[in-house]
Each structure stands twice: as structure tokens, then as C-alpha cells.
Amino acid sequence: MNYEISRGCLREMDHMVEDGLGVGELAEVFTSAVQAVKTGGVESLIQLLREHPELAYARSQKGRTLLNHLCDWPGHFPREFETGRALIAAGADVNALAIDPDRGETSLQWAVSANDVAMAELLIDCGAAVDGLNGDLRPLAQALFYGCREAAEMLVRRGATVTLEFAAGLGLTGMLPRFFGTDGCLLPSAGAHTAPVKNAIRPDTTGDERMEQALIYAVINNRIESAAYLLDRGADINAMPSGFHFRGTPLHWVAGGDSAEMVEFLVRRGADLHAAAPKDKATPLEMAEHRKKPDIVRLLKNLGAQR
């Protein structure tokens, strides 16, 4: 999804030519503009935009606009609000898709993935679609996928659609019953399954994954009450729903985090301590070891996990 920016990355940029500027000149100007964006050099950026107006919508060879760079992980760049307003005033498209013009991610998706609430709100104020382009719901999906609670809650305040999956991740347990009929089946109001990332892993079956996806969101965001509600209504605690870069059970996901409480809850509810993830066959214990979570490693071993 997002990539950490380094000085080496800046040196590697070879930028697109627009409006007649020479390749070398545009590359140098764009690189200077990116540095201004990342360091809060608003005055320098404004001067560059005056001299080269096309910078507001130009893209790097990798397909990022300056506004995309501003919103990319880790976000929260110095004077980002002023920088964002300067770019937008100069003509930057708040809904421009980064990297891939057809399947890329918007600046809003990147901002909420970095839990950069201030930047995300500026984008929404300036026309970014709170429910994503064509109502794809990806901003809220990505905020919850990356455990960015403040950003997720802001999106809801700003009018984002809340489906079953999202309500679970947000901890809105009192909202969950409205998605179920008297027969226990999901109602249309539960919404469609929304994969949290672009280029999602295709499901192995054509089955309904919404309950299990909702459970994963609840686990990632440490919403035990919502997780319990879903399990009580039949969610499979050992399922590995599609849509994630890494597929594993709910216990795999929490094993890479810091919530001992959620680990204990899942094991108590029947989570398989030795389930193997389909991609690399890692168990939850191996996931905790890989993510360097010594407290979770000790807890899993105490609960019966073995190598």
C-alpha cells in the first residue's frame, strides 16, 4: 500500500514530462518540490508552483502526485495543512489515484492509513469522496485494516457508510443486531463484502465472507465485545477470509500485535493455536516471533502453542 520515503527514493525519481519542460529540468524541479512537501518548506513549494504550475498535477514515474506524496505513510509531515492547501489551490486533484491510474489508491486512502486525521479532513473539505471513488468504501476499510481508530471514527462522523464489517471494526456492537434477521441470517443492510486493499487475494470459494471479515476487523482493532457477538452468531474463528495481503486466522492477526487480552479471548473461544497460514505456513506463534512480540510469544506458549 504505502512506501516509506527515503533520500535514496528521492534520488531515484525520474519524472514524467509535461507542458514542454525538459526531462532533466522537470526531474530536478519535481524532486525539489517533493523535498519541500516532506519537510514543510511551504514557501519554497509555493514559489516552485508559481514558476512551474504543472507541478500541481504532474506525476513521478511511479505515478505519484505531490499531494499523494504528502499523504503517503507515515504522514503527519511538518506544516502539512499549509502544504496541502497550497497544492489544492494550485490545482491538485484530491481524488487522483496514485501509482496505478485505474486501480491505485487516493490521497484520502493514504492519509487515513497513516491515521493522519487533519490531512484527511482537509481532503474531504476540498472534495475527496468520504466513501471512496464510485462508493467503493475503501477509505474506511483501509483505516480499519491498519488499526487507525481516530481516522476511522472521523470518517464515520463525516458520513462514511457503516456496514456490518465496519461496525465490528469500529466497536459499534449495539449496531450489529440491525444487520441480522430473526432467522439469524444477514440482511441486505449488512452491505457487501469490502476487501480492505486493492488487488485483493481472490477467495478460495464463492461463500459469504462478511462475518469472518467483520471478525478480522474487530480483532485488528481490539473490539472484544464485537468479536464475541459475531462468534455467538456463527462466525468461524479459524476462517481465513480473502482480501488481505497476508491471509491468516484471527489469531494470526492478533499474534502480530500487542493485545494479550484479545489473544486470550480467541484461544478461550477455540482458536487453533497451530493453524498454518496459506502463504508461508506460519503458525500464530511464528507470526508473533517474526513480528518480535516477546510478550505475545510467551503468552501463546503458556496457552499451549508449540513449535
N, C-alpha and C positions, 0 to 999 in steps of 0.2 A: 504494500500500500504506500506508505511514505518512506522516504530515504533520508538518512542523516546527511546534512550538508557539511562538507569539509573544504578546506582550502584547496585540497587536491581536486575535488569535484569542480570547483570554480575554474581551476586552471585547465581542466579537460574540456570545458564547454566550447562547442563550435556552433555558432548560432545561425539561424536562418536569415536570408537576405530579404529585406522588404523595402519598397519605395526607393530603390536605386542605390542604397548605401552599399559600399564595397564590403566584401566578406570580412576582411581583416578589421576594417573600421567598425562594423556592426558588432563583431565578436568582442572587441575591446570595450565598446560603449555598453553593451549588454552586461558584460562581466562587471563593469564598474557599477552599473545600476543594481545588479544582484547584491553586490557588497554593501551598497547603500541601504538596500531593503533589509538585509540581515543585521546591520549594525545601528540602525536608527539614524542614518545620515539623510534626514528628510530634505534639508536644504540642497544638498548635492543632488539628490534624486529629482527634486523639482527643476533644478537647472538642466539636468540631463533630459528631462521630459520636454522642456521648452525648446531645447536645441534639436531633439530628435523625437517628435510626437509619436512616431510609430512604435516607440518602446512600450507604450501603454498596452499594446496588443501583440507585440512581437513574441515569438516563442523560441526557446532554445531548441537545439537539435533533438533533445529528448522530449520536447513538446510541452514545456512549462512556460507559462507567462510569469511576469514579475509578481502578479497577485497570487498565482499558485505558489511561488517561492515563499511569499510572505506567510502563507497559511500552512506550509508544509511542516512536518514534525521537526523539532519539538515545539514549534510555535512560541508564543509569548515573547516575540522579539522586541528589542527596545523601540519605543515610540511607534509601536505597530499601528495604533489607531490613526495617528497623523499620516503615517506611510500609506495605509490603506485608503484613506480619504484622498490623498494626493493622486494615487493611481486611478481610483474610480473617477475622480474629477477630470482626469486626463483621457478617459475613455476606456479603461479596463473593463472587460466583461466579467461580471461577478459569477456568471454561470458557465464560464469557459471550462471545458473538460481538459484535464491535464494528461499529458503523455500520449494517450490514445484518443483521438478526436471523436471516436464512436463509442468506446467502452471505458473511457477514462473516468476520473473522479473530479468532482468540482472542488473549488476552494472551500466551500462550506463543509463538505465531507472531510476535508483535511483538517480544517480548524476544529471541528468537534472531536475528531480523532485524537487531537492533541489537548483536549479539554480546554481549549482557548475560547472561553465564553465571550469575552469582549470582542474578539475578532469575528466570531460567528454572528454576534448580534449586529455588528456593523454591516456585514454582508447581507443579512436578512433585511435590515433597514434600507439597504440600497438595491434590493430586488432579488436577492438569492431566494430560490424556492425552498421553503422550510420543509416540504415533503419530498424534496428532490426533483430532478428533472422528470417531466412526464409522470409525476406522482410515484416514483419508484421507491420511496420511503427509505432511501439509503442513508441520509444524514443521521436519523435516529438509530437505524440498525448499526451503523459504524460506531456511534457514540457508546452504545451498549456493548458492542463487541469488544471495544478497547477499555471497558470499565470506566468510562468518563462520565461519572454521575452528574456533575454540575452541568455539563453541556447537554446531557440527555434531558435533564429537568427543565433547562432553559428552552429547548426545542418544544417541549410539551406546553410550556407557558406561552410560547409564540404560535401555538396552533397545530403542532405536528399531530398527525393521525396516530392513535394508540390502538394497536391490535393486541390479540392475546399474547403474542411473543414479546411485544414491547412492554405490556403491562406487567408481565412477570419480571422482566429485567429491571423495571422501574420500582419494583416492590409494591405495586398497587394491588395488593391481594384482595382488597374489598371490591375491586373492579372485575376480578376474574369470573365470578359466578355469572355475570351477564353474557359471557361467551358460550355458556353451556345450556342445552335444552333440558327439559325434565327427564329425558331418556339418557342423559349423560353425554350425548353427542355434541360436537361443536356446532355452533350456529354460524350462519354467514357473517355475523358481526365479528367473529373471531379474526376475520381477514385472511388474506392469502399468506403462504409461507414466503418470507423475505430473506433470501440469502444475504449474509452480512457483508460480503465482499464481492467485487466484480470477479468474473471468471471463476465462479464458484465450482467446487467439485460436484460433479453430477451424482445424483442419488443412485444407490445400487438397486432400488426398487421404485415402483410408482406409488408407494404408500404415502399416507399423510404424515408429514414430519413435524407438524406445528407444535404438538405437545412436547416433543423432545427438544425442538429448537427453543421453545419457551423455557424449558428446564435448564438448558445450557446458559441462556441469558441470565436466569435467576442465579445460577451458580457463579458465573463470572462476576456478578455484581453483589454477591453475598446476601441474597434475599432468601433467607431460610424459610420464612413463612410462605412465600410464594412457591418455593420449591416443594414444600410439604403439601400444599394444596394440589399441585399438579400430580405429584406421586399418588396422592389419595384418589385421584381421578383417572389413574391408569397410565400415566407417563412411564415409559420404560427407563429405569435408572441406569441401565447399561447400554442404551442405544448410542449410536454414533451418527447423528444427523449430518447430512451433506451441507455444503455451503461455506465451510471454514477452510483456511489454508492447511490447518492440521486437524485431522479428524480423530477424535477420541471420545471416551465416555465422559460424563460429568466429573467423575473422579480424576480423570486425566487433567481436565481443565483446572480444577481447584488445586491439584497437586503442584502445579506450576506457580501458584500464588502464595498468599500468606494467611489464609483463613483456616486456622486449626478447627474452629467451630464448624465450618462447613464440611471439612474432611470427616470429622467425627459423625456429623449428621448423616452424610451419604453412606458411610460404612454401616452405621446403625440401621439404615433403611435398606441395606442389601447390596450396596455397590460392590462389584467384583474387584478385589484388590489386585488381581493378576491378569486383568483384561489386557490384551495386546492391541495397540493402535494399528490400523491397517497399513499406514505408510511405512513406519520403521519398526513396528512390533514392540515398541516401548511399553512398559507397564507404568502405572501411576508412580510407583517408587522410582523407576528410572527417569521419569519425567521430572520429579522433584530433585533428583540428583543432578540432572542435566541443567535445570534452572537454578541450581545452587541454593536450595531451600533447606538448610540443615534441620531446622525445627520440624518441618513437614516430613522430612526423611525419617527422623526419629519417631514421630507420631505414627507414620504408616507402619514402621517396623513393630512398634508397640501394639498396633492393631492387628498384626499378623502378616503383613506383607513380607515376602521373602524374595531373594534374588533367584 
